[in-house]
Amino acid sequence: MENLDLMTIDELYAFSEKNRNPELSVYARNRADAIAKRQAGQIQAALILDETCDRIYKQLPKELKW
């Protein structure tokens, strides 16, 4: 499994579009959005998205964790 936390925004959006696992797709999209929010100075919004990513990651099966 690729480490989604090391991907760029564009890589995360591409991964989200092609991945068939809904949890991973949502994780990748939220992670990309969090990075974009940080870059735009919207830190609180980024933190909320990060929390969502943390919840998703905790629920993933072991074989899907990086």
N, C-alpha and C positions, 0 to 999 in steps of 0.2 A: 504494500500500500504506500502510495506517495504521501509525503508529509505536506498536507494542505497548508499548514502554517508557514511554510517557506515559499509558497507561490506568490506571484505578483497578482495584482487585481485582474488583469486580463486573463491570466492562466486560471484563476479561480472561477471567473465567469464562464470560460470555455469548459472547464471541468464540470461546472454546475449544469450546463446545457447538455453535455454528452453522457453524464453519469445516470445510470438507471436506478440507483439506490436513492430513494427520496430523502432520507436523512442526510446522506453525504451531499446531495445536491443543495439542500437547504443550508447545510453547514457552509459549503463553499460560497454560496451567494451571500450569506450573512457576513462571512469573514471578509469578502471583497467589499461589501458595503461598509463594514467597520473601518477598514483601511481608508476608504474614500472619505468617510466622515472625519477621521483623524486629520487627514490631509487638508480638509476644509475648515479645520478648527472646531468641529462639532464633537468635542470630546465626550460629553455626556451621552449623546446618541451612540457614539462608538462603544462606550462601556456597556450600554444596554445590549447592543448586538453581540458583544463579547460574552456577556452572561448567557445569552441564548445559545451561542456556540458551545460554551462550557456544558450546558445542560444536554445538548444534542450529543456531544462527545461522550459524556458519561453513560449515555444510554446505548451507544453503539456496541455491537458484539465485538469480542476481543480481536477477531481476525480482521476487523475493519479499522482498528486503531493504529495509529502511527507512533 
